[in-house]
Amino acid sequence: MAFPLSAAALRPSEVPVVPGSGEARQWAQEELAKQLYQDAKPGWAEQLGQLLMQALAELLQKVGVAPGQTGLVIVGAVAVLAIIAVVLIVRPRLNRRKAQESAVFEGAAVLSANEHRARARAAAEAGDFRAAATEQFRAMVRSAEERDISMPAPGRTAVEVATELERAFPAHAEPLHRSAELFNAARYGQQTPTADMYRQMADTDAAVAAATPVYADQAGAVQP
């Protein structure tokens, strides 16, 4: 049995507002043009945006023949989903990159290598291996600065320091870079270090501290 619809049932204010195909395409283009996504260039972010725009354009052509408001509703939903997909994929990647580019040291206080080591041991004894690994890596960096193997440079990242120390201690390249990766993962919550991971970093610190830089025999080099 069919029931007639009254005029009140279709008030203009209750009709869902959905974009046309041109407006939906413009929404997606404006979202992808924001600085957040531009910072992710070059490479995968731009390609992702192009693929989404291409897929959206193809779908717009297909739903253009849909009867009534159905096609417009689909267009609006696709536009929103495309924006959400880009945000969910791009933002975490940018956050990870920002974490990797953050400096090793924070604040104005300058601690010695031994002070950082003491902090690391205290944190390990308390079971806080995230803090222990963070302080242990800082001890390794500060030790290299104290030995004039590495020049203090505010703002340097863990990866940059590991690369610099690798040139002086090529035999320890792998554990140095592994320590830098663990520092980043521990500091920014990507991974909780274990006791073994902390001990391996402490062993790397001790091994590097006992090693002689490969350029120590060169003129003008500073002996450890």
C-alpha positions in Angstrom: 0.0 0.0 0.0 1.5 3.4 -1.0 1.2 6.4 1.3 1.2 9.8 -0.2 3.9 12.2 1.0 2.8 15.4 2.5 4.5 18.7 1.7 5.8 19.0 5.2 7.7 15.7 4.7 9.9 17.3 2.1 10.8 20.7 3.6 13.7 22.4 1.8 15.7 22.7 5.0 15.7 18.9 5.4 17.0 18.1 1.9 20.6 16.9 2.3 23.1 19.3 0.9 25.5 17.5 -1.4 28.0 18.9 -3.8 27.9 18.7 -7.6 30.6 16.9 -9.4 32.5 20.1 -10.1 32.3 21.2 -6.4 33.3 17.8 -5.1 36.4 17.8 -7.4 37.2 21.3 -6.2 36.9 20.2 -2.5 39.4 17.4 -3.1 41.8 19.6 -5.0 41.7 22.3 -2.2 42.4 19.7 0.5 45.3 18.2 -1.3 46.7 21.7 -2.0 47.1 22.4 1.7 50.6 22.9 3.1 50.4 19.7 5.1 50.4 17.6 1.9 52.7 19.9 0.0 55.3 19.3 2.8 55.2 15.6 1.9 56.5 16.3 -1.6 58.2 15.1 -3.7 57.2 11.5 -4.4 54.6 9.3 -2.9 52.2 12.0 -1.5 51.9 13.7 -4.9 51.4 10.4 -6.6 48.7 9.5 -4.1 46.9 12.7 -4.7 47.0 12.2 -8.4 45.7 8.7 -8.1 42.8 9.8 -5.9 41.9 12.6 -8.2 42.0 10.3 -11.2 39.8 7.7 -9.4 37.4 10.4 -8.3 37.1 11.9 -11.8 36.4 8.4 -13.2 33.7 7.8 -10.6 32.2 11.2 -11.2 31.7 10.3 -14.9 30.1 7.0 -13.9 27.7 8.3 -11.3 26.7 11.2 -13.5 24.0 9.0 -15.1 22.5 8.0 -11.8 18.8 9.0 -11.3 17.7 11.7 -9.0 19.8 12.6 -6.0 21.5 9.3 -5.7 24.4 10.3 -7.9 25.1 13.5 -6.0 25.0 11.7 -2.7 27.6 9.2 -3.9 29.8 12.0 -5.2 29.7 13.8 -1.9 30.5 10.5 0.0 33.4 9.8 -2.4 34.8 13.3 -1.9 34.7 13.0 1.9 36.2 9.5 1.8 39.0 10.7 -0.5 39.9 13.5 1.9 39.8 11.2 4.9 42.0 8.6 3.2 44.7 11.2 2.4 44.6 12.5 6.0 44.9 9.1 7.5 47.8 8.1 5.2 49.7 11.4 5.0 49.5 12.8 8.5 51.1 9.7 10.3 53.9 9.7 7.7 54.6 13.4 8.3 54.5 12.9 12.1 57.1 10.1 11.8 59.3 12.3 9.6 59.0 15.1 12.0 60.1 12.8 14.8 63.1 11.6 12.9 64.2 15.2 12.3 64.0 16.3 15.9 67.1 17.1 17.8 68.9 14.7 20.2 69.1 17.2 23.0 66.4 19.3 24.5 66.4 22.4 26.7 69.3 24.7 27.7 70.9 22.4 30.2 74.1 20.7 29.1 74.9 17.5 30.9 78.2 15.5 30.6 78.3 12.1 29.1 78.7 10.5 32.6 75.7 12.4 33.8 73.6 11.1 30.9 74.9 7.6 31.7 74.0 7.9 35.3 70.5 8.9 34.3 70.3 6.0 31.9 71.3 3.5 34.7 68.8 5.0 37.1 66.0 4.8 34.6 66.9 1.2 33.8 66.9 0.2 37.5 63.5 1.7 37.7 62.3 -0.3 34.7 61.9 2.7 32.5 63.8 1.5 29.5 62.4 4.1 27.2 64.1 6.8 29.3 67.2 4.6 29.7 67.7 4.2 26.0 67.1 7.9 25.4 69.7 9.0 28.0 72.2 6.3 26.9 72.2 7.5 23.3 72.6 11.1 24.5 75.6 9.9 26.6 77.2 8.4 23.5 76.7 11.7 21.6 78.0 13.8 24.4 81.0 11.5 24.8 82.0 12.1 21.2 81.7 15.8 21.7 83.8 15.7 24.8 86.5 13.8 22.9 86.4 16.4 20.0 85.4 13.6 17.6 82.1 15.3 17.0 81.5 19.1 17.0 78.5 20.2 19.1 75.8 21.4 16.8 72.3 22.2 18.3 69.5 20.7 16.3 71.3 17.6 15.0 69.2 14.5 14.7 70.1 11.0 15.9 70.6 9.8 12.4 72.9 12.7 11.5 75.0 11.9 14.6 75.2 8.2 13.9 76.3 9.0 10.3 79.0 11.3 11.6 80.3 8.8 14.2 80.3 6.1 11.5 83.0 8.0 9.7 85.2 7.9 12.8 84.2 4.4 13.9 83.4 2.4 10.7 83.7 -0.9 12.6 80.7 0.2 14.8 78.5 1.5 12.0 75.7 -1.0 12.3 75.3 -0.7 16.1 75.6 3.1 15.9 72.7 3.3 13.4 70.7 0.7 15.3 71.1 2.8 18.5 69.9 5.9 16.6 66.8 4.1 15.4 66.1 2.8 18.9 66.5 6.3 20.2 63.9 7.7 17.8 61.6 4.8 18.4 61.9 5.1 22.2 61.6 8.8 22.4 58.6 9.2 20.1 56.6 6.2 21.3 57.0 4.0 18.3 58.6 1.2 20.3 59.2 0.4 24.0 62.8 -0.8 24.4 63.5 -4.0 26.3 66.3 -4.5 28.9 68.3 -6.3 26.2 68.0 -3.4 23.8 69.1 -1.0 26.5 72.1 -3.2 27.3 73.1 -3.4 23.7 73.1 0.4 23.4 75.2 0.6 26.6 77.6 -1.9 25.1 77.8 0.2 21.9 78.5 3.3 24.0 81.3 1.5 25.9 82.8 0.1 22.7 82.9 3.4 21.0 84.3 5.2 24.0 87.1 2.7 24.1 87.8 2.8 20.4 90.3 5.1 18.6 88.9 7.1 15.7 90.2 5.9 12.3 91.6 9.3 11.6 93.5 9.6 14.9 96.9 9.1 13.1 96.3 11.9 10.7 97.8 15.4 11.2 95.8 17.7 13.4 93.5 14.9 14.7 92.7 14.9 18.4 93.6 11.7 20.3 90.8 10.3 22.4 
